[in-house]
Structures are given as structure tokens and as C-alpha cells.
């Protein structure tokens, strides 16, 4: 169960090597979280992530999970919930893709969409049902400001995040009043392995800053969190730019 401040004692990370997710796990372990499940494809990176969190004093376990195999999600995540209640599910997997390449390779483009959107729909629904069955818990979904209005430079990724964002908002409405809380997190450009080598966008942030915002959002039981907060106003303006003007914005 969550503590008096709304912070979880148990955490399931979908996307167990995500830098944002691991920064969040470290932050929550420093507060109250004692049990952590890292779900991801078996790899040395997943094992290393688990060892790093164990060193902080948490009971950390791993479970094989593949976003691109939705038929396996119910069984894989069922193993976790069978071991005990989970206070927080953090849906943190996703890929950026390579826009220039993916425009010329529809199969690669579809892989971005399947990972970021359809994989998340499956995992999100399975997690939501399990949380609802236990009668409590939070589902935190890592979206992106890229989903607010897809830009020419990354419209494949942006469109997949737009779908994820809309799905998560609808899921939150469907679960309202059930004891399950859904929070959508919309970071801007995050300095991480995924964005290494890319030109940095204004209002760039870090995994640690996103983790801090997630913790605050959980305490407040927020439904939407922008990181940094100033992006809320910026994107409100961007959404209403005339299309000819928006098209001329730098990529």
C-alpha cells in the first residue's frame, strides 16, 4: 500500500532499462519503496539495472517482457501481480526511431508505432485490470510533448506518442472512481541515451528532473504532469499556430 504521502511501497517498471524509470525508482527507493520489479527483455543491461537498485536496499526482481509481443503480456505481468499487490506501475518503454530512415522503410516505421502505441495499449490494459482487481494503485504513463502536435522532423514518433497520450487519458477516465489513479507525464527533450547526438531543444530536461516531477505528481495525485512545467503554456500556444506557420518552425 502507499504511504501517508501517496508514495508507493512496491513498483513495477515496464521498460526496466529506461533512464527515466530508473531515476524514478532510485528516488522512490530513497523514500519508501522497498519492492521493485523491472520488466524488460532479458539482457546484461536489465541485470545491471537490477543490481544498481539492489545496492540501494530494495528487493529487486526482473521479469521477461517484450512490448512487441502483446499476446504474452497477460501471462508475464500476471506473474508479478500474483506475488503481491503493486502500488505503482510505471509504463516507460518506447523507441525514438530514425525519422529519415523510417520514412523510407515502412516496416521500421510500424515497429516504432507498435512499440510506443500498440504495445503500450496492451500492457496498459493488462496493468489497469490488475490494479483494479486489487482495488488500488497508480499507473504512470510516460508520454511526450512530441505527441501534442507532430512535427515534420519526427512525425512518426510524435504520432505514436499522440496515440499513447490519448489512450492513457481515456483509460484514466474509465478508471475514475475505482481506486486506480492514472497519471500522464509529458516531458520535453530529455538528455539521455535515446537522444544522444540530437540537437538539443529549448527547455531540455533530465531523467532526474522527470523523476522529481513524477514523485510530486504522485503526492498530488495529478492527472497530467509537464516537465518542465513551462511546457504547458508553450504547447498551448503551439497547438493553435496556423499550419503554414507551424510548418516553418525549426525541426
N, C-alpha and C positions, 0 to 999 in steps of 0.2 A: 504494500500500500504506500501511497505518497505520504511524505511527512507533513507537518503543520504548515510548511511554507509552499506546499504544492509540488515539491521536487520528488522524483522517483527513487525508490529503493532498488528497482530492477529495470533493466534497459535491454531492448532488442534492437540492434542496428542492422538494417537491411542495406548492405553495401559496406561490409566490415573494414575495408581499407580506405574509405573516404576520409580525406584530411579534415573536412568539417565535422564529420561524425566522430572521429577520434578526438578532436579538440573538445567536442561537446562531452564525450564520455569522460575525458580527463577532468573536465570542470565539474561534472556531476559526481564523480567519484570523490573529489575533494570536498564535496558537501555531504551527501548521504548515500549515494548509490553504491550498492555492495555486490550486486549480481549483474553481469553483462554478458549478453550473447552477441557474438559477431557472426553475421550471416554473409557468406560470400563464396566465390569459387575457391576450392582448396588451393593454397599457394603458399610459398615461403612468406610473402608479404602479409597474408592473413595471419599466419602463425606468429610473425614478428609483432604485428599489431596487438595480438592477444597477450604476448609476453610483456609488452610495454605496459599494458593496463594492469596485468597481474602484479607488476613491480610497484604499483601504486596501492596495492592492498585489496583489490577487488577479486571476486571469484569470477573468472572469465572463461567462457566456453565458446567453441566455434561450431557452426552448423553449415553444411554444404547448401548453397543457394545459388541459383542461376536465374537472373532476370529474364533470360530468353527461353526459359523452359517453364512457362506458366502451369503446365499440367503437373509439375512437381511441387508447386508452391504450397498446396494444402498439406501435403504429407510432410514437407520439410519444416514448415512453420508449426505444424501440429505437434511435432516432437518437442519444440521449445515450450509451447503453452502447456503441454502435458506434464512438464516438470514443475509447474507452479505459475502463479499469476505474474503477468508482466505489466508494470506500471506505465512504461513508455516504449512505443515503437517509433524509431527514427528511420524514415524512408529516405535514404541518402545516396542511392545508386544513380548513375547516369553517365552518359558519354557526350563529349562535345562534337566529335566527328571532325571531318575536314570538308568545309563547305565547297571549295573549288573542286575537290576530287569527287565528293558525293553527288554534286550536280551532274557529273558525267557517268556516275555509277549508281543507278537506282537501287541496286541490291544493298550497297553500303548505306545509302540514304534511309532505306527501310530499316536497316539494323539500328540506326540512331532512333528512329521512331519507335521501334519495338522495345528497345531498352528503356528509353526515357518515358514512354507513354503506356504502351500496352502491358509491358512487364510491371509497371507501377500500378496499373488498374488491377491486375490480378493480385499482386502482393498486398495492395491496399485493401481490397475487399476481403481477402483471407484474414488479414490482421484485424480489420474492423469487426468482423464477425466474432473472432476470438475475444477481443476486448469487450464486445457487447455481451458475450456469454458469461464472462467473469463479472460484468456489471460495473466496471470502472477502467480507467486508463486514458492515456493520450496517444494520439497518432500525429507525429510531426512530419510534414512533407516538405522536403527541400525543393522548392520551385526556383524561379529565376526572374529577374526583371526582363530577361530576353523574351519571356512569354507574354509580356504586356503588349508589345507591338513588334512583330517580327521585322528585323532589318534585312536589307539586301545582303549584308555581309554574313548573316548567319540564320537565314530564314528556316532552314531545315531543323536545326537545333531549337530555334525560337518557337517554331510551330509545335514541336513535340512538348516543350515546356508550357505552351499555352493550353494544350490539351490536358496536361497533368494538373495545371493550376485549376482549370475549370472543374475537372473531376474531383479534386480534393475539396474545393468549396462546396460542391454538391453533396459529397459524402458527409461533410461536416453538418450540412443542413439536415440530411437524412438521419444523422445520429443525434441531433439536438434533443436533449431531454432524456437520453438513455443512460447517462453517466459517462459516456465516452466523449472526449474532447479532441477535436481536430484543429491543428494549427498549421497554416501555410506560411512558409518562410521564403521571402523573395530577396535574396542577396543580389547585389550588383556584381561587378567584376571582382572575383576573388583571386588573390595571388596564391597560386597553388601549382601542383604538378600539371594539372589539366590545362592551365592557361600559360604555362611556361613558354616563352618565345613569342607570345602575342603582345601587340601593342596595348599598353595599359589604358583603361578607360577612366574618365573622371569619376571621383567618389569611389575609387577602388577600396576594397576591404581585405580582411584576412580571415583564415579559418577560426582563429581565436576570437575575433570580433563577432563573427556569426554565432559561435558557441555562446558568447556572453548574451547576445540578443535572444537566443533560444531559451536560455535559463530565465531571463527576465520575462519572456513571453509566457513560459510555464507558470511562473509565480503569479502572473496577472490573468492567466487563462485567456490569453489573447487568441483571436481567430486568424489574424494576419500580422506578420512581422516583416518590416522592410529593413534591410541592412546595407548601408547606413540609413537612418530614419529619414534623412533629407530626400532620399529617392522617391518617397511617396509623393511629394509635391512636384518633383521633376517629371515623374512619369505621368502624373495627372495632366501636365501641360503637353507632354509628348503625344499622349493618346489623342489629343484634339488638334494636333497640327494638320493642316491640309496636306493631302497626299503628295502633291508636287513639291512642297517644302520639305516634308519628311524624307522624300526620296533623295534630296540633295545633302542630307546630313552626312557627316563623315562616318565611314563604316566602323 
